[in-house]
Amino acid sequence: MKLNSQNPWLKISAEDYEGHMSAPNVMQLKMLSEIFADVMNGISPKSIAFLGCTTGNGFEHLIGKDIEQIVGVDINPEYISVCRKRFAEKLPQLKLICEDLSNVNFPDSTFDLIHAALVFEYVDTDMLLSKISKWLKPGGIMSVVLQLPSETSAPVTETPFESIKSLVSVIKLIDPLEFKTLAQKQGLEETTNEIAKLKSGKSFSVIKYMRKAF
Ligand SMILES: C[S@@+](CC[C@H](N)C(=O)[O-])C[C@H]1O[C@@H](n2cnc3c(N)ncnc32)[C@H](O)[C@@H]1O
C-alpha cells in the first residue's frame, strides 16, 4: 500500500465525513445511496467494483443479492475499516482494498458494473477512465456521479466539520460534456444521463455508460 500522505482525504475522519455529508445543508449521503439503488434497479451484475467506497454508503442495496464479487476501493484506511465492520458479515463476497486508485489494478474484463460517485473530482480523469474501460467486461456498465458547478453553492459546502475544508484546494468539478468525450475515447458509450438536484442548490450529473465490445 503506497498512500500519498498529502492527500487531504487521509485527514478526514469517518465521523467528520459522514457528519458533513449528512448535514442538513449537504444531504448527499442519502442522495448517493438512492442513486446507487437506482443503478442496481433492473440489472443483475455478478461482479461489481465501487470506487471511492467510503464507509460503504449504498452497500445496503447489495445485501441478499446474487452477486459473486463485490470490490470496494478507497484511499482512507479508517473508511475501509468502518465499511468492513458494517458489511463484512452481510456481504461475504466483499473485498475491500485500501489504496490510491492510481495504484490499483484489476485484470481486464473483470466487472459487470463499476460505480464511481463523486470520485472523478479527486483523481486524474483520463487515468481512471482508461482503467475502468479495461476493467469492465464488454457490455459492462460504468455509473458515474459528477458534481455540477453551482451559482448559489460553493463546491465544498460549509458545515461545522473543519477537516472537510481541506478538500477545497483539491476538488475539481468536471464538465460533463468534456467527460463524455473522454469516456467515448476509451470505448465507453453514454446510455443515460440525468440530473439530481438537492435543496441546497447543488446539482449532479448521474450518467451511465456501456463498455463497447471491441
Ligand atoms: C465524496 S466521497 C465518495 C462518495 C461515495 N462514492 C458515495 O457514493 O457515497 C469520495 C471518496 O473518494 C475517496 N478517494 C479520493 N481520492 C481517492 C484516490 N485517489 N484513490 C482512492 N480513493 C479516493 C475518498 O477517500 C472518499 O472516500
The ligand as a MOL file (V3000), in Angstrom:
LIG
                    3D

  0  0  0     0  0            999 V3000
M  V30 BEGIN CTAB
M  V30 COUNTS 27 29 0 0 0
M  V30 BEGIN ATOM
M  V30 1 C -17.2320 12.0940 -1.9810 0
M  V30 2 S -16.5830 10.5950 -1.4650 0 CHG=1
M  V30 3 C -17.4340 9.3940 -2.4630 0
M  V30 4 C -18.8610 9.1360 -2.0880 0
M  V30 5 C -19.2920 7.7030 -2.2940 0
M  V30 6 N -18.8900 7.2060 -3.5930 0
M  V30 7 C -20.7820 7.5220 -2.1380 0
M  V30 8 O -21.4410 7.0730 -3.1010 0
M  V30 9 O -21.3270 7.7950 -1.0630 0 CHG=-1
M  V30 10 C -15.0040 10.4850 -2.2410 0
M  V30 11 C -14.2470 9.2290 -1.7740 0
M  V30 12 O -13.1700 9.0110 -2.6820 0
M  V30 13 C -12.0360 8.6380 -1.9340 0
M  V30 14 N -10.8550 8.9990 -2.7250 0
M  V30 15 C -10.4490 10.2480 -3.0680 0
M  V30 16 N -9.3240 10.1880 -3.8140 0
M  V30 17 C -9.0170 8.8690 -3.9380 0
M  V30 18 C -7.9720 8.1590 -4.5850 0
M  V30 19 N -7.0120 8.7990 -5.2610 0
M  V30 20 N -7.9580 6.8120 -4.5160 0
M  V30 21 C -8.9370 6.1390 -3.8210 0
M  V30 22 N -9.9530 6.7570 -3.1920 0
M  V30 23 C -10.0010 8.1030 -3.2410 0
M  V30 24 C -12.1400 9.4140 -0.6290 0
M  V30 25 O -11.3720 8.8570 0.4090 0
M  V30 26 C -13.6300 9.3680 -0.3730 0
M  V30 27 O -13.9670 8.2690 0.4190 0
M  V30 END ATOM
M  V30 BEGIN BOND
M  V30 1 1 1 2
M  V30 2 1 2 3
M  V30 3 1 2 10
M  V30 4 1 3 4
M  V30 5 1 4 5
M  V30 6 1 5 6
M  V30 7 1 5 7
M  V30 8 2 7 8
M  V30 9 1 7 9
M  V30 10 1 10 11
M  V30 11 1 11 12
M  V30 12 1 11 26
M  V30 13 1 12 13
M  V30 14 1 13 14
M  V30 15 1 13 24
M  V30 16 1 14 15
M  V30 17 1 14 23
M  V30 18 2 15 16
M  V30 19 1 16 17
M  V30 20 1 17 18
M  V30 21 2 17 23
M  V30 22 1 18 19
M  V30 23 2 18 20
M  V30 24 1 20 21
M  V30 25 2 21 22
M  V30 26 1 22 23
M  V30 27 1 24 25
M  V30 28 1 24 26
M  V30 29 1 26 27
M  V30 END BOND
M  V30 END CTAB
M  END
